[in-house]
Amino acid sequence: MDRSIAALRRAASTTLAAAGVPSPAADARILLCFATRMEPSELELAALHGTQLPDADVELFEQLVRRRAERIPLQHLTGRAAFRYLELAVGPGVFIPRPETETVVQVGLDFLSQAELSTPRCTDLCSGSGAIAAALASELPAAQVWAVELSDAAISYTRQNCEPHGVQVLHTDATQLPAELEGGMDLVISNPPYIPPGAVPREVEVHLHDPQMALYGLGEDGLQIPRAITAQALRLLRPGGLFVMEHAEVQQRSAAEMLLQAGFTAVRGHEDLTQRARATSGRKPE
Ligand SMILES: C[S@@+](CC[C@H](N)C(=O)[O-])C[C@H]1O[C@@H](n2cnc3c(N)ncnc32)[C@H](O)[C@@H]1O
C-alpha cells in the first residue's frame, strides 16, 4: 500500500468530495496534520520527500476521514477551532465560531482604539466557546472582559477558552443580568442565536451538530433573543458606549430598527469579508 502523504491526501480528498464536504482538500490536509502531529509546513516538506507514514498514523487518519465523510464537523474531530489569533477548544455541545464573527470583534476593537481608554470594560453576551471575549481579552490585555453563557453544555468551553485570558465568566441568562453590572461597559458585543424557527440550516454540520440553543433565536422572526439582548446591552453600556450584534444577512433592516427602537443612536450596518451585511452597531446616547 502507498502510505505517502500525497497518495493518502488524494484518496481522502476524493472520499470527502463524494460525501459532499465543502472543502475536501483543505479538510484532508488539516486531518493529516492532526493525525501525524505535524505543522502544515512540516507536512508539505515530508510530502515533497515522499515520506511514507507509519501504520498507526495512517490508521488514525483513515478513521478521521471516515468520520468527516459522515459530516461530523472538522473541529469536533480535531477539538480545535481557529478564531483571530487564537486556537479555541471546541466539541459537541458548543457552537463552532465562524469567520464572520472575527469581523464583528474588529468593529468593537476599532471603536475602543478610537476611544483611547486605559482600561476598557467589555462584555460578550451569548459567549458559546468564548471566542469573542477571549479575542478581546487577548488582543487588549488591559481590558476588563466578561463573558455570559447560559448553556450547561457550552460553559466548560467558555471557561476553558476565556479564563486563561483573565475573562470573568458568568453562567447565566444574558437577557437578565444582575443590576450591579449595569451602566459601566464601554463595549457590548453579541452573536446571539437568531435563526427563525422554519429556516433549518442547509449544512449537515450545522443542523445536526451545532446546538439548537445556539441557532434558533425564538419568536416568529428568530429575533426574540436578539431583541432581549439589545435591551440588556443598552442597560450594560455607559453613555456613549458601543453595542455590536451579529445577525443573518436578511435581518439587517430588522436589526437596525430593533436598535433604534431600543434607544440606540448612530446605528449602522457592517459587512463581513465577503461583503455580506452581518452585523449592526449603535451607540448609547450620551
Ligand atoms: C450563535 S452562538 C454564538 C457563540 C459565540 N458567541 C460565537 O460567536 O461563536 C449563540 C450562543 O448563545 C447561547 N445562548 C442562547 N440563549 C442564551 C441566553 N439567554 N443567555 C446566554 N446565552 C445564551 C447559546 O448557548 C450559544 O452558545
The ligand as a MOL file (V3000), in Angstrom:
LIG
                    3D

  0  0  0     0  0            999 V3000
M  V30 BEGIN CTAB
M  V30 COUNTS 27 29 0 0 0
M  V30 BEGIN ATOM
M  V30 1 C -24.6080 31.6990 17.7780 0
M  V30 2 S -23.9170 31.0760 19.2650 0 CHG=1
M  V30 3 C -22.5450 32.1910 19.4020 0
M  V30 4 C -21.4280 31.7220 20.2580 0
M  V30 5 C -20.1890 32.6260 20.2250 0
M  V30 6 N -20.5180 33.9610 20.6900 0
M  V30 7 C -19.6160 32.7080 18.8400 0
M  V30 8 O -19.7410 33.7570 18.1960 0
M  V30 9 O -19.0290 31.7250 18.3870 0 CHG=-1
M  V30 10 C -25.0760 31.6780 20.4790 0
M  V30 11 C -24.7870 31.2780 21.9270 0
M  V30 12 O -25.7740 31.8740 22.7730 0
M  V30 13 C -26.0820 30.9800 23.8350 0
M  V30 14 N -27.3660 31.4050 24.3970 0
M  V30 15 C -28.6160 31.2310 23.9000 0
M  V30 16 N -29.5260 31.8550 24.6820 0
M  V30 17 C -28.8350 32.4490 25.6790 0
M  V30 18 C -29.2110 33.2700 26.8060 0
M  V30 19 N -30.4860 33.6020 27.0240 0
M  V30 20 N -28.2320 33.7090 27.6250 0
M  V30 21 C -26.9360 33.3910 27.3960 0
M  V30 22 N -26.5200 32.6260 26.3620 0
M  V30 23 C -27.4540 32.1700 25.5130 0
M  V30 24 C -26.0530 29.6270 23.1680 0
M  V30 25 O -25.9230 28.5990 24.1090 0
M  V30 26 C -24.8190 29.7850 22.2450 0
M  V30 27 O -23.6610 29.4160 22.9200 0
M  V30 END ATOM
M  V30 BEGIN BOND
M  V30 1 1 1 2
M  V30 2 1 2 3
M  V30 3 1 2 10
M  V30 4 1 3 4
M  V30 5 1 4 5
M  V30 6 1 5 6
M  V30 7 1 5 7
M  V30 8 2 7 8
M  V30 9 1 7 9
M  V30 10 1 10 11
M  V30 11 1 11 12
M  V30 12 1 11 26
M  V30 13 1 12 13
M  V30 14 1 13 14
M  V30 15 1 13 24
M  V30 16 1 14 15
M  V30 17 1 14 23
M  V30 18 2 15 16
M  V30 19 1 16 17
M  V30 20 1 17 18
M  V30 21 2 17 23
M  V30 22 1 18 19
M  V30 23 2 18 20
M  V30 24 1 20 21
M  V30 25 2 21 22
M  V30 26 1 22 23
M  V30 27 1 24 25
M  V30 28 1 24 26
M  V30 29 1 26 27
M  V30 END BOND
M  V30 END CTAB
M  END
